């Protein structure tokens, strides 16, 4: 039934208006609700800062020394892709390929490393080893000599070159000179190198004959 406002007393009219204006109560949540972060306080970033190339290289090198070859290869490979201008990762990838018997891949890695750093004596030494193993003795000698042009006192390269002269190129005088140089640089008398020196000295000694014997 419609009630006319003319028939309502002032007190009753006030109660009806108050009831209509009062907001309805909402049920309280059973758990506290987290407030959104304030725009002036940005949320903390949980991601770790990116590591610099030198740190990543050192980690890959540590993995290589620990014989964690897969981890080392992944580390050097990622660095080589991201930083092709760095010779270190490429050189170590070449060493890994060489030790795995992947000669062509190793030669490619060392060649790329030399493009990044033409003064990379380690890469030249490894190329010398790989060329020697493949029978390309002329290129092996050239690689060893280039390594020595960069680091003249590298005993390992000198020994490799001596063995190339001795066993493969059959140049005993050159081999003897390199073996003696190796012994002088290392300050030791390694038994195998000493034996090689004595054998070469014996082969180079002039043959003497006794006169007057019939």
C-alpha positions as CSV (number, residue, x, y, z in Angstrom):
1,X,0.0,0.0,0.0
2,X,1.4,3.4,-1.0
3,X,1.8,5.7,1.9
4,X,1.5,9.4,1.2
5,X,4.1,11.6,2.8
6,X,1.3,14.0,3.8
7,X,0.0,11.3,6.3
8,X,3.4,10.7,7.9
9,X,4.3,12.4,11.1
10,X,7.7,14.3,11.1
11,X,9.2,11.7,13.5
12,X,8.2,8.7,11.3
13,X,9.4,10.4,8.2
14,X,12.8,11.0,9.7
15,X,13.2,7.3,10.7
16,X,12.4,6.2,7.1
17,X,14.9,8.6,5.6
18,X,17.6,7.5,8.0
19,X,17.0,3.8,7.2
20,X,17.2,4.4,3.4
21,X,20.5,6.4,3.8
22,X,22.3,3.9,6.1
23,X,24.8,1.7,4.1
24,X,24.5,-2.1,4.3
25,X,27.3,-3.8,6.3
26,X,29.6,-6.2,4.3
27,X,30.7,-9.5,5.9
28,X,34.3,-9.4,7.1
29,X,36.8,-11.6,5.3
30,X,38.0,-14.7,7.2
31,X,41.6,-13.9,6.3
32,X,43.5,-10.5,6.3
33,X,43.8,-9.0,2.8
34,X,47.2,-7.8,1.9
35,X,47.4,-4.2,0.7
36,X,49.0,-3.5,-2.7
37,X,52.5,-2.1,-2.7
38,X,52.7,1.7,-2.6
39,X,53.6,3.2,-5.9
40,X,56.5,5.0,-4.2
41,X,57.9,1.7,-3.0
42,X,58.6,-0.6,-6.0
43,X,58.6,-4.3,-5.5
44,X,62.1,-5.9,-4.9
45,X,63.7,-7.6,-7.9
46,X,64.7,-11.2,-7.0
47,X,66.8,-11.9,-10.1
48,X,70.6,-12.0,-9.6
49,X,72.6,-9.5,-11.6
50,X,74.3,-10.8,-14.7
51,X,77.8,-12.0,-14.3
52,X,80.6,-10.3,-16.2
53,X,82.4,-12.3,-19.0
54,X,85.6,-12.6,-16.9
55,X,83.8,-14.3,-14.0
56,X,82.0,-16.6,-16.4
57,X,85.2,-17.5,-18.1
58,X,86.9,-18.3,-14.8
59,X,83.9,-20.5,-13.8
60,X,84.2,-22.4,-17.2
61,X,88.0,-22.7,-16.7
62,X,87.5,-24.1,-13.2
63,X,85.0,-26.7,-14.6
64,X,87.6,-27.7,-17.3
65,X,90.3,-28.2,-14.6
66,X,87.8,-30.2,-12.6
67,X,87.2,-32.4,-15.7
68,X,83.6,-31.3,-15.9
69,X,83.8,-31.2,-19.7
70,X,80.2,-30.7,-20.5
71,X,79.8,-27.8,-18.1
72,X,83.1,-26.3,-19.4
73,X,82.0,-26.6,-23.0
74,X,78.6,-25.0,-22.3
75,X,80.3,-22.1,-20.5
76,X,82.9,-21.5,-23.2
77,X,80.4,-22.0,-26.0
78,X,78.0,-19.4,-24.6
79,X,80.7,-16.9,-24.1
80,X,82.0,-17.5,-27.6
81,X,78.6,-16.8,-29.1
82,X,78.0,-13.7,-27.0
83,X,81.6,-12.4,-27.3
84,X,83.2,-13.6,-30.5
85,X,85.9,-10.9,-30.1
86,X,87.3,-12.8,-27.1
87,X,90.0,-15.4,-28.0
88,X,90.0,-17.3,-24.6
89,X,86.7,-19.1,-25.0
90,X,87.5,-20.1,-28.6
91,X,90.9,-21.4,-27.6
92,X,89.5,-23.6,-24.9
93,X,86.8,-24.9,-27.1
94,X,89.6,-25.8,-29.6
95,X,91.4,-27.7,-26.8
96,X,88.3,-29.6,-25.9
97,X,87.7,-30.5,-29.5
98,X,91.3,-31.6,-29.9
99,X,91.2,-33.8,-26.9
100,X,87.9,-35.3,-28.1
101,X,89.6,-36.3,-31.4
102,X,87.6,-33.7,-33.4
103,X,90.5,-32.4,-35.3
104,X,88.7,-30.3,-38.0
105,X,86.5,-28.7,-35.4
106,X,89.5,-27.9,-33.3
107,X,91.4,-26.3,-36.2
108,X,88.3,-24.2,-36.9
109,X,88.1,-23.0,-33.3
110,X,91.9,-22.1,-33.1
111,X,91.6,-20.3,-36.4
112,X,88.8,-18.2,-35.1
113,X,90.7,-17.6,-31.9
114,X,93.7,-16.2,-34.0
115,X,91.3,-13.9,-35.8
116,X,90.3,-12.5,-32.4
117,X,93.9,-12.4,-31.2
118,X,96.7,-12.9,-33.7
119,X,99.2,-13.0,-30.8
120,X,97.7,-16.2,-29.4
121,X,100.7,-18.5,-29.0
122,X,98.7,-21.2,-27.4
123,X,96.4,-21.5,-30.5
124,X,99.5,-21.7,-32.8
125,X,101.1,-24.4,-30.6
126,X,97.9,-26.5,-30.8
127,X,97.6,-26.0,-34.5
128,X,101.1,-27.3,-34.8
129,X,100.2,-30.4,-32.9
130,X,97.0,-30.9,-35.1
131,X,98.8,-30.4,-38.4
132,X,101.6,-32.8,-37.3
133,X,99.0,-35.4,-36.4
134,X,97.4,-35.0,-39.8
135,X,100.7,-35.3,-41.6
136,X,101.0,-31.7,-42.7
137,X,104.5,-31.2,-41.3
138,X,105.2,-28.0,-43.2
139,X,102.2,-26.2,-41.7
140,X,103.1,-27.8,-38.3
141,X,106.5,-26.2,-38.4
142,X,105.1,-22.9,-39.5
143,X,102.6,-22.9,-36.6
144,X,105.3,-23.7,-34.0
145,X,107.6,-21.0,-35.4
146,X,104.8,-18.5,-35.2
147,X,104.2,-19.5,-31.6
148,X,107.9,-19.0,-30.8
149,X,107.9,-15.6,-32.5
150,X,105.3,-14.5,-29.9
151,X,106.8,-16.4,-26.9
152,X,110.4,-17.3,-27.7
153,X,111.0,-19.0,-24.4
154,X,108.0,-21.3,-24.4
155,X,109.6,-24.6,-23.5
156,X,106.6,-26.8,-24.6
157,X,106.6,-25.3,-28.1
158,X,110.4,-25.7,-28.4
159,X,110.1,-29.4,-27.4
160,X,107.3,-30.0,-29.9
161,X,109.3,-28.4,-32.6
162,X,112.3,-30.5,-31.7
163,X,110.3,-33.7,-31.9
164,X,108.9,-32.6,-35.3
165,X,112.5,-32.1,-36.6
166,X,113.7,-35.4,-35.0
167,X,110.9,-37.9,-35.9
168,X,109.0,-36.5,-38.8
169,X,111.2,-34.1,-40.8
170,X,114.5,-36.0,-40.2
171,X,116.5,-32.9,-39.5
172,X,118.7,-34.2,-36.6
173,X,120.9,-31.0,-36.3
174,X,117.8,-28.8,-35.9
175,X,116.2,-31.3,-33.5
176,X,119.4,-31.5,-31.4
177,X,119.5,-27.7,-31.1
178,X,115.9,-27.5,-29.9
179,X,116.3,-30.3,-27.4
180,X,119.4,-28.6,-25.9
181,X,117.4,-25.3,-25.8
182,X,114.6,-27.1,-24.0
183,X,116.9,-28.5,-21.4
184,X,118.5,-25.1,-20.8
185,X,115.2,-23.3,-20.4
186,X,113.7,-25.9,-18.0
187,X,116.9,-26.3,-16.0
188,X,116.2,-30.0,-15.7
189,X,117.7,-33.1,-17.3
190,X,114.6,-35.1,-18.3
191,X,115.6,-38.7,-18.9
192,X,113.7,-39.0,-22.2
193,X,115.1,-35.7,-23.6
194,X,118.6,-36.6,-22.4
195,X,118.3,-39.9,-24.2
196,X,117.2,-38.2,-27.4
197,X,120.1,-35.8,-27.2
198,X,122.6,-38.6,-26.7
199,X,121.2,-40.5,-29.6
200,X,121.3,-37.5,-31.9
201,X,124.9,-36.7,-30.8
202,X,125.9,-40.2,-31.5
203,X,124.4,-40.1,-35.0
204,X,126.1,-36.8,-35.7
205,X,129.6,-37.9,-34.5
206,X,132.1,-38.4,-37.3
207,X,133.1,-42.0,-38.0
208,X,136.8,-42.6,-37.3
209,X,138.8,-45.5,-38.7
210,X,142.1,-46.9,-37.4
211,X,144.9,-46.8,-39.9
212,X,147.4,-49.6,-40.2
213,X,145.0,-52.5,-39.6
214,X,144.8,-55.2,-42.1
